Amino acid sequence: MLALIVIIPWLRGSRSTSQDNRLLNLNVDVFESRLSELETDKQAGNVDDQAYQNQKLELERQLIAAEQQVAPVRAPGLKSRLIVMIWVPVLAGLAYFLISDRSSAFTLWQAEDSVGQVADDLLTGKIDRPPEWAIKDGTALISAMQTNVYRHADDPNRWMRLSELFLSLEATDSALEALARAYRLSPEDDAIAMVYAQTSFFANSGSLDANSRKVLEGVLQKQPNHEGAQMLMAMGEARAGNFKQAQGWISKLRGNIEQKPGDHSVAFASLDKLSATIAQQQAQTADGVNVSVIVNPSLLPLIKPEYVLFVAIRAEAGGPPYAVKRLPVTQLNNGKITVSLSNLDAMMPDRTLQSARAADEKLVLTANISQTGNAISQTGDLSANPIVLPKDKQQLNIEINRQVP
């Protein structure tokens, strides 16, 4: 195509007898422009009639004296045309061959030919597990399943089964993304909602983020006595330090079970154990510190969803922290979050906040947002100035207000 674009004007030029009149046209344009200026000066009274006639006559003589440039358009020779006609396609093909590696596409097509039907049967629930011959090439089966799901992107069940594949491969982030899509496609399906909330809960180390909490609240709004959602809410509230709310969910769960016929002694024993554990955690946090973390508004555009927030209490002299919490920045609400640090957040059993206070250790509160998930601040991380922790204070505010150079 490029060769044709270049050659066609040449062919037209070789058959055309038109001459190049561009210089003459330029002279005419200049003449008209100067004549217009002269008439403007006459009307303004800047020149009299005699001067006007003399200058106009001089312009006409200059125009007549201007030689018309006549030069035929010369078409290139046959050799030049052949060079363009041959080398442009050759160079284009060579560039395509060197730059465009299509091997991955060929591999995908081969996978679809061999295990495409197996992938579709798995994703539609026609079979529970693939045949032995399909398992031998696991990469091809996974590729075919992913391609199948994207071709049927409006089917929530396919996204659900794809998430199961990712979970079996311990690809938790990909599984959560697949579950999130399934939930967005079918938010009224409580089974999908519960799987999404459970997976998110355990992926966040037993914490409820904003999305999983919203999902559970939606399930409980439709089914107030949903036991699975109540249990997750109880454990999530306990993890967040909301022990009163956690005990309240346990009471509701116990009441639901009591209304059912049969022997529920095992379930009650589990609930009693969970309630006692929460009470013990509450006692351990009695001497803890509630921290309100605020991110300076000017730094909010720098935060990405994959960043991690660290809030810690450590000795002013240095060393491992006595209490630390690692939270995804997605839990920030408009750049704010409140966390509780206590003995439950100790990195080592013998290095607790209680032991530090007993030893009259001088403690400081720190907070930073890490780009890599590393607790040690690095260049580009967002950080707060350390705050000395008073012995008799259980509520502190700290602001993340600078970027590590």
Salt bridges, closest charged atoms under 4 A:
ASP20 OD2 - ARG22 NH2 2.47
ASP49 OD1 - LYS42 NZ 3.66
GLU112 OE2 - ARG151 NH2 3.07
ASP120 OD1 - ARG158 NH1 3.08
ASP155 OD2 - ARG158 NE 2.97
GLU177 OE2 - ARG181 NH2 3.56
ASP190 OD1 - LYS222 NZ 2.90
GLU227 OE2 - LYS260 NZ 2.47
GLU237 OE2 - ARG213 NH1 2.89
ASP272 OD1 - ARG254 NH2 2.24
GLU316 OE1 - LYS362 NZ 3.43
ASP360 OD1 - LYS391 NZ 2.15
